[in-house]
Amino acid sequence: LKGCAAPRAGLDLPQPRPQGVAAAMSQSADFLLTAVRYRYAQQTGVVPPEPAGGGGGAAASSASAAPAAVHSGGDQYAKIQKALLELCKRRFFYRQAFDIYGGVAGFFTYGPPGCAVKNNIIRQWRHHFVIEENLLEVEDTCIMPHDVLKASGHVDRFNDFMMKDLSDESKFYRADKLLEDVMDEKLKAADVTEAQRKEYTIVRNQADAYSQEEIGEVFKKYNIKAPDTGNDLSDPYEFNLMFPTPIGPGGYLQGYLRPETAQGIFLNYKFCCEQNNNRLPFGVAQVGKAFRNEIAPRAGLTRQREFTQAEIEFFVNPAVKVFAKFPNVERVTVSLWSSENQLADKDPVLVTMGDAFKHGLIKNQVLGYFIARTFLFMASVGIKKEHIRFRQHLPTEMAHYAADCWDAEGFCSLGWLEIVGLADRSAFDLTAHSKATKCDLQYKQVLETPIVKEVFALTKPSGVSIMKAFGKDGKAVKAYVEALPQDAMAELAALQGPKAVEMDGKSFTLTPELLKFDKVTQKISVDSFTPGVIEPSFGIDRILTCVLDHAYYARPGEEAGDDKRGVLAFSAVVAPYKCAILPLDQRIVRNDTYAEMSRSFRSELSGFGMSFTIDESGATIGRRYARNDELGIPFAVTFDFQTIEDKTVTLRERDCMEQIRLPLSAVAELIRDMCVGEMAWAEAVKRHRTS
């Protein structure tokens, strides 16, 4: 909260590493050293020594960027993890679903405070993006038919490699995660040599990049067994992560629980474009549940089988790389870890978005704009700015349809955790759905000045020849040729021999005799293209995990002899309740005047949209303060005997524990002003200072 001293020091940051260049080393050697150093830093939070004469921590000099330090003391989040998990369970922020039945892995239930924090994060997301960016919002179904997800590629490619215990077929393992665990254990061994450390680190870092055959060979090389039983494992095989479900009483229509919310946006792009008066660029948002049948769910809220996504699909002209709103974020400084720096043994760099675009780190201003806006959103919900970075996907992990991808990562008790994915998805999804449905999803842009150019056009005799040559498929083949882009038509016009083409699962052979083109002058008044898509995809549960880690600290109990008590220093934006109402003791509770004043005050808070909680238990006021600090409630209003006499109360701030006395009639509006950022606590103290 503004104006209140921080309750604890932030994690210490080391000085930037000396700058240098590893140009003399081969790329493979650079990657090897990067992998070792990065894994060591992840596990220990300490930057390992620089290799003699080797890489520095700065970006290319042209980018004028400063190195972003790796965090020392980073294990502090891991140290508080046990206490934080105990608090979250005891105060019912969340706990395993179906707990009284023993629970099922990968499913969690949010309790009242956890549900409130999660909803407040979503509310802030809607304000930050949907309202401020003037996005359209849709709500699509959680069940999707087979054809939709077949076209999107999920039916064929949304797979992980799975292995099972050959002697206990009830035990299944996700191959890449099991391989990571095995390598982690090998790296912890006291007698591991430097050569082995490098080898194990490389294997671990590319665990999810192996093909089915390759990962099988790795398991054989290291003689990896089932961790629970020591039994032999099956060969790896593909497992589709979607939950299938029949649709309708007959079960003849195959459906799936949606694996992402994005597809519902693509399916409704055409109608949203109409609602936007057929103008580009524009964005569409959706918040909702997604479902993935994880093979080995773990790490709390971060790998669930049912989770909440908030996604934006921002539709743009793919030929235009500039964005009118980009100057608004040019001076925002973020930590960027490019794929080039990852492979060249260089640290992330701190750079303004303007410089990042100017020097080619970010090649699309719309993508850069949303990276900056994502950074500001993450900070607004309580994730520490110094523990946020954006890591670019390596070429080997880039999705086949993507032009560029960056992950927003937060440093927490689990290390660097991916919490937002930002991708330039090109036109893949709209093209796939257009092809599958024969629905035109191209954008038609009327040109101010028509363009006159020469184009290839299939001659009428050639069209007739194709129709005759391919019989019942002739019409489709002719339409296929006529719909080809100009560069493909030019290639066919210069064809010297037969060429096989695939269309709707069939193969057809085109010959030069069938393909005759004329060059005709065409006046183009309308430019037609399939929009490109910039996609920020937010994992709300993962964001909440980071928010909890960054908010938690412990301090001495309120009274002598009390153990240290946990405090959740939530920002007022996401706090589950904005204030706690506390009568001093039971004598106040039984007073009729208190009852009437309390009822009126609660009504006033509700009118301002401020959530609150009431604690009228018989515990001491100090312990009730501590209980509400555990919930992260920023303010406490205490009714005492003086309140009965002069209608004044004390207002306590959570983190600095300072109190002021003021008229009850002024409290609700003051809390509202501080929660929305219109007033800082220090200003409130000046206005209502008490002896």
N, C-alpha and C positions, 0 to 999 in steps of 0.2 A: 504494500500500500504506500502511496506517495506520502512522503514526509515522515515516515516511521523508519527508524533504524532497522537494518536487516538483523534477523535473529541469529544468524550464523554467518561465518565467512564463507564465500564461495570456494569451490575447489581450486587449489593453487594451479597456476599455469606456468610452465617453464618458459624461459626466454626462447625466441625463435632460433632454430638451428642455423649454423653458419651457411651462407649460400655457396653453391658450387654446382658443377655440371658433371654428370656421369656419362658424358658423350663417348668416352673412350671404351666404355663397356658395351658388350653386345646386348641386344634387346633381351635375349633369353636370360643372360646373367642378371640384367636389371630386374627382370620380373621375378627371378628367384630371390634376390635380396629383398625386394619389396614385400614379397609374400612372407618371408621370415620375419622381417622387422614389423610388418603390420600385425601379424599374428601375436608376436611377443608383446606389442603395445596393447593389443586387445586384452590379453590375459593379465598383464601386470599394471597397465595404465602408465608405464614408464617408457620413454623413448630410448631404444637401444643405441649403443655408440655408433657413430658414423663410420663407415668403412674408410680405410686410409685412402686419401685422395679422391673419395667418392662423393656421391650425390649431395645436393643441397636441398634446402627447404623452400626455395622460391620458384615461382612460375617462370615461364619464358620472359626474358627481360622486356619484351615488347608489351607485355600485359601490365607492367608496373604494379605487380601484386605482391603483397606481403605473405609469408608463409603462415598458415594457420597451425598453431601449436597442437600437438597431441597432449592430452591432459595427464599430468601427473596427479597422484592421489585419486585417480579415477575409480579405485576400488572402494571408495567410500559409499557409493551407491550399493555395491554388493554387500558391504558390511551392514547396512541398515535394512537389507531386504527381509531378513527373518522377522525383525520387529515390525516392519511395515505390513507384511503379510498377516501377522498375528492381529494387528490392529484392524486391518480390513475385514478379517473374518469375524472378530469379536464385535465390531461395530456394524457389521453386515453391510459393508460397501459392496462386497460380492462374495459368493462362495459357490462351491460346486453344485450344479443343478441335481435335482433328485437325491439330495444328500441323505434323507431318511431312508432311502432305498439302497444306499451304498454309492450312489453317484455313477455317472457315465463320463468317461474321458472326453474332453473337447466341448463340454457344455457347461455354462455358468449362469447363475442367477444373480442379477443386481438387486441389492436391497434398497431401502428408501434413500439413504445418503448417496450411494453409488449411482442409483438411477437418476437422482437429481443432478449430480455432477456431470454424468454422461449427457443428459438432456441439455444442460447449460452449455456444454462444449458444442453440441449440435446447434443450439440457438445462436451461439457466437459465430459458428461457421456460416449459418444462414445470413446473419447480419453482415459479416465480413465479405461474403462472396455473392449470395443471391441478391441481397438488397443493394450493396455498394457497387456491384458490377452489373446490376440490372439484368440478372439472368432469369430465364424461364425455368420453372420447376415442374416436374412431372412425377407421377407415382404409378409405376407399372407393376405388373403381377410378379409374384415370387415363383410361380410355376410357368415354365416355358415349354412349348411343344418341341419335339425332336428336330423338325425342319429348321427352326430358328438357330438352334445351337449346332446343327450340322453345318449350316452356311457360315457361321461365325468361326468354325474350326474347333469348337470345344469338344464335340463328339469324338473327333479323330486325334486331337493333340493335347487335350487337357489331362495329361497323365503324369504320374510319378512311377518310379520303379519300386516294386515291392518284392520282398522275400519272406518266406515262411519257414518256421521250424519244422524240419522233416519228421521229427518224432512227436511233435505236439502241434497239430495243425490249428490250434486255437490262437497261436502266437504269430503275429505278423510284424514286419519291420519295414520301415521306409529306407531303402537302400542308401541313399545319399546321407541321410541323417545318422544312420548307424555307422557309416564309414567315418563321418565327422567325429562321432563319439569315440570310436576306436583310435583315430589319429590323436585326438585330445589326450587320451590316456597314455599313448606312447610318448607324446611330447612331455608329459609330466614325469616320466621315469627319470630317476636320479642319474642313471648311467647312460643316458642318451648322448650320442656323439653329435658333433656339429653337422657332419654329413647326414646322419639320420634325421636330425632336426629339420634340415632343409628338405629332405625327401618327404617326411611326414607332413610338413607344412604345405608343400606343393600339392600333395594328394588331397589334403583336407580342403584347400581353397578351390579346387576344381571338382569337388565331389558331385556337384549338381550339373556339371558340364559333360560328364562321361556318357557315351552311348551305352546301350543295353549290353553289348558285348564287352565293351571296355570295363565297365564297372564290375561285371562278372569276373573278369580276369584279375582285377585288383583284389577282389575278395579272396580269390584262390591264392594269389601271391602271398597275402598276409594271413592266410588260413583263418579267416574270421568265422567265428561260431555264433550261435544264438546267445545273446548276453544273459538271458534268464536261466538257460538250462545247460549251455555248453554243447548243444546238439548241432549237427550239420544243418546248413541252410540250403534252401532251394536256389536254383538259378534265378536271377532277377527277371521279373516280368512286368509288363505295363498294367497299371491300375488306374482307371478313370476316376477322377475325384468328384464327379457329379453324383448327386443323389437321384436315381431314377424313380419315377412314380407314374403309374397308369392314370390316364384321364378318362373320366366317365365310367358308368357302371359296368360296361362291357370290357373295359381295359384295353380297347383296341388302339387307342391313340396314346403313343408313348410320349411322356413328358419328363422334365427334370426340374428339381429345385434350382433356381438360377445360381450360377457360380459367381456372378458379378452383377452389379446394377447397370452397367454401361449399356448392355444390349437393348434394354428397354428404351434408352434414349435414342439409339440409332434407328430403331424400328419406328420411332415417332418423329424423326428429323423433319420429314416432309411437312407434317402438320404444324410443328413448332415454327418452321420457317414461314409458313403462311401466317401464323399468329404474330410473327415479327415483321409483317408487311413485306415479306420476301427481300429482306436486307441482310447482307453479310458485312462484317462478322457478327455472330451472336453466340450465346452460350446457353446450354440447357443443363440443369442440375437434377440430381435425384439422391435422396437419402433413404436407406432401407436395409433390410436383412439380405445377406448373401450366404450361401451354403456350400461347403466343400467337405467331402468325406475324407478328412485327413487320416492318413495311415497311422501316424504316431503323434497325436496332438500332445503338446507339452508347453512349458514356459508360460503357464497361467493364461492370461487373456490374449496372448500374442498369436496363438495358433489354435483357433477354435474351429469347430465344425459348423457353427452358426454364429455369425458375427455381423457387425454393422459397418456399412460402407457409406461414404458420402463422395459422390463422383460428379465431375463437371466434364462435359464434352463441349469444347469451344470450336465452332465451325468457322473456317477461314478459307480465303483464296490461297491455295498452296503455292502460287507463284509470287505472292506478296509476303516478304519477310519482315516488313516494318509494321509498327502498330502505333496508333495515335496516342494511346495511353502510356506507352513505354517511358516517355520523359518523366512521368510521375514517380518512377522507381529507379531512375538512373543512378541516384546517389545512395541507394540502399546497399550496404556492404554485407556480403554473405561469404561463407566458406565453401569453395568449390573444389572438388577433387576429380579432375578430368581423367578420362581413361588413359590419356597420354602420360599424365603424371603418375598414375598408378603403375604403369608399365616401365616408367623411367626412374623409379625410386625417388619420387618427389612427393612431398607432403601436400595436403590441401592448401589452397591459397585463399587469403582474404582479399576480395576484389569487389569493386562496385559493379552493379549490373551494367552500367554504361560502358565501363572498360571491358567487361566480359564479352559484350557484343562487339565492341570496336575491334578487339583483338581475336575474335573467332572462337572463344571458349563456348559462347552461346551463339548459335547461328540463326536463331529465329526470335524476333523481339516478343512475339506472343508467348512463347515458351519462357523466355527470360522474365517477362512481366509476371507470369504466374509463379515462377520460382520465388521472386521477391515477395509477392503477395502471400505465398505460402509461409515464407519465413516470418513475416509480420503476424500472420494468424497464429502460428505456433508460439511465438513470444507472447501474444495477447492472452493465451489460455494458461500461461505459467511455465512453459518450457524455457529453460535458460538459454539465452542467445549464444553464449560461448559453447554450449553443448549441442548445437545444431550444425549440421553440414549437409551438403548436397553431393552425392557420389554419382558420377556418370557410369552407365553400364559399359562394361568392356565389350569389344566387338564380338567376342564369343558368346556373350550372354544377352545380346540385343535381340529382341523379338524380330522375326523375319520381316514383319510389315512396318517396323518402326524406323523413322529417320533419325531419332535421337531420344534417349531416355535418361532421366536423372532420378535418383531416390533421395528424398529428404530423410535423413537419419537423425535420431536423437540418442545421445549417450545416456545410458541408464544402468541399472543393476545387471542387465543382460548384455552389456557392451553396447556397441553401435547397433541400433535397432531401426530397421526400415519402417517408417510410419506413413509416408506419403510417396506415391509414385507419380512422376510427371513425364509424360511421353508425347512425342510428336508421332501420332499414329498414322500419319499420311491419310490416304483415302481408303484404306483397306476395308474397314467394316461396311461403309456405305456401298462400296463396289461389290462386296460379297453378297449383301442382301439384295442389291439391285439385280445382280445376275441370277440369284436364286428365285426371285419373285417376278422377274421381267418387269419390274416397276422402275420407272425413270426417276432416279434420285439426284440427277444433275441439277446444278444451279444455273439459271439463265440470267446472264448479266447483259443488259442493253448497253451497247457502246455509244458514247457521246459522238465519236467519229468512226464511221464504219471502216473496216479494214478490207482492202482489196488485195487478194493474193492468188497465186496459182496453186492448184491442188490436184492430186491424183483422183480420178474417178473411174470406176469399172465401166467398160463399154457395154452397151446393151447386148451386142452379139455375145460377148463373154458371159454375161449374165444368163443368157439363154443356154449357152453351152454347158455352164455349170449345172443348171437345173436339169438338163438332160443327162449329164454324166453321172449324177448322184441320185437320180430317181426320187424316191420319197423324201430323201434327205437334202435334195437339191436346194429347196427354198431356204433351209436353215444354213447351208454352207454359203449360199449367195449373201444372205444377211450378215453372216460372220465376216466375210471378206469386205463388204461395204462398210461395216462398222469399225474396221481396223483403223488405228491412228495413222497419220500420214507417213511416219517413218517406216512403219510396217508395210504399208502399201508400196513405198519406194523400194523396199527390199524384194517384194514379190514381183514388181515390174522389172527388176534386174535379174530375176531368177533364170538360171541356166539349166537346171535339172529338176527332178521331182522333189517336192517338199511335203513331209507328213505334218499334219496339224491335229491336235486333240480338241474335241468339242463335245461337251456333255457325255464324257466317258467313251466316245467313239473316236476312231482314228480315220482320217481322210487324207488322200494323197493328191496334192495340187500339182499340176504340170504347167510349164510355160505356155503350152498351146491353149489352156483354159483361161489364162490370165492376161488380158489385154486392157491396158489403162490409157485413158486420154488425160492430158493436162489441161484443165479448164480454169478460167478466171472466175473466182468466186468472191462475191461481195458479202462480207460478214458483218451483220448489224447486231447479232447477239452472240456473246461468248458463252459457251456451255462448258462446264467442268464439274467434276465431282469434288465437293469441298474436302479440304484436309481437316484434321482434327488435332487439337491440342488437349490432352487429357490429364488433369490433376485428379488422382484417386486417393482418398483419405481413408485410412483404417482407424475408425473412431476408437475402437477398443485399445489399439496400440498407442494412440495419442494419450488416452486415459492412463495407460501404464506409465508413460513418461511423466505425465503431470503428477501422478502420485509419488513417483521416485523423487522428482525435483521439489515437491512441496514438503516432504517429510523431514523433520528433525526432532531431536529429543532435548528436553531441558529438565532441570530439577523440579520435583513436585512442588505444589503450591504450599504445602504445610510441612513442618519438621517431621522427618521420618518417612516421608513419601518417597517411593521410587521415582526414577526419571519417568517423565510422561511424554508420550509422542505428541507432536503437533503437526497438523497439516496446514501449511502456510499457503492455502489456495489464494489465487487472485479473486477479488470480489466477483468477477465475471462468472467464474465457474463454481464458487462455493455453493454447497448444497442448500444452505440457509443463509440469509444475509444477517440475521441477528438472533440471539437467544434472549428470551424474556425470563428473568430470574427474580422471584421474590426473595428477600433476605432470609426469611425463615418461615416456619409454619404459622407464626402469629400473624404475619402479613397475609399469608394465604387465606386465613380465616376472616380477614377484615373485609367487610362489604364494600368499603370505599375502594380498596385495591381491586376487587372483582370488577367494579364498574369501570375504573380507569384502565385496567388491563384489557377489558373487552373493547373499549373505545380505541385504544392504541393498536390492538390487533386489526381492527377494521381499517384504521388509517394506513397501516403497513400494507394490507392487502390492496387498498386503493392505489398505492404507488407501485404495485406489482412486486413487492418485496416479500420473499418467503421467510418464514421464521419458525422457531421451535420454542416450546415452553418447558421449563424444568422446575416443577413445584415439589420435588422430592425433599426428604428431610436431610439430605447430605449437606455438609457445610458449603458455604458459598465458594470457598477456594476449590473444593473438589468438583463442584459443578462447573466452575470456570474451566478446570482441566478437562472435564468430560467433553465440553463443547469445543475446546481447542483441538481435541482429537478429531472432531468432525470437520475442522477447518472453518468454523463459523467466525467471520471477521469481527463482529461486534456483539457485545453483551449489554443488555439494559437491565439494571438492578433497581427494583422497587424496595425501599426501606421505610423506616418510621418517618423520616423527614418527608418522604413522598406523600404520605397521608396528610401531612400538615400543610405543605406548600406546593405540592404537585411538581416537584423536581425529582429527577432520577440521575443515577450515575451511568455514564456510557464508557465502556472499557474496550480498548483496541487489543486484538488478539496477540500480535507479535511483540509489541513493545510493552504491553500490559499496562499502559498509562490510562488513567481515568480522568474524566471531566464531569462536572455537574451542570445540568442545564434543565430548562423547563421541559416537561414531557411533551408539550404541544409542539416543540421544535425538533424532536428526535426523529420522527419518521421521515421528514423531508431531508434532514441532514444525512441520515443513512442512505437515502436514495441518491443524494448528490455525490456522496463518497463512492458508492457502488458503481455509478455510471461514469466516474472520473471527473466530475465537475468541481470537486473539492478534495483537497488532500487532508489527511489527519492533522498535520501540523497547522493548517489554517483553522480547522475546527478547534484545536487547542487554544489558539490565539483568541478566538472569538468567545470561548466559554471557559477560560482559565479559572481554576478554583484553587483556593488555598488548602 
